[in-house]
Amino acid sequence: MKTKSENQVFTTDLRETLKSIMKSEIDKLAETLESLEPKERINIICKLMPFVFPKVDTINSKADEPVKWD
């Protein structure tokens, strides 16, 4: 059975390894997307969009309510 500090070291190592893998994949993303068929490329791009663009919220106003523009 691992001790708490051994688990923390394992978790830290795992996170660093995953960060390294993700960085490598992100660096190759453009090449990877270019190698896909257009339908697959659009599907992947659509799945990645929520991580890049903020979610748009619906704004409802009541009659005669002043509109606040930021």
Rosetta blueprint (number, residue, H / E / L):
1 M L
2 K L
3 T L
4 K H
5 S H
6 E H
7 N H
8 Q H
9 V H
10 F H
11 T H
12 T H
13 D H
14 L H
15 R H
16 E H
17 T H
18 L H
19 K H
20 S H
21 I H
22 M H
23 K H
24 S H
25 E H
26 I H
27 D H
28 K L
29 L H
30 A H
31 E H
32 T H
33 L H
34 E H
35 S L
36 L L
37 E L
38 P H
39 K H
40 E H
41 R H
42 I H
43 N H
44 I H
45 I H
46 C H
47 K H
48 L H
49 M H
50 P H
51 F H
52 V H
53 F L
54 P L
55 K L
56 V L
57 D L
58 T L
59 I L
60 N L
61 S L
62 K L
63 A L
64 D L
65 E L
66 P L
67 V L
68 K L
69 W L
70 D L
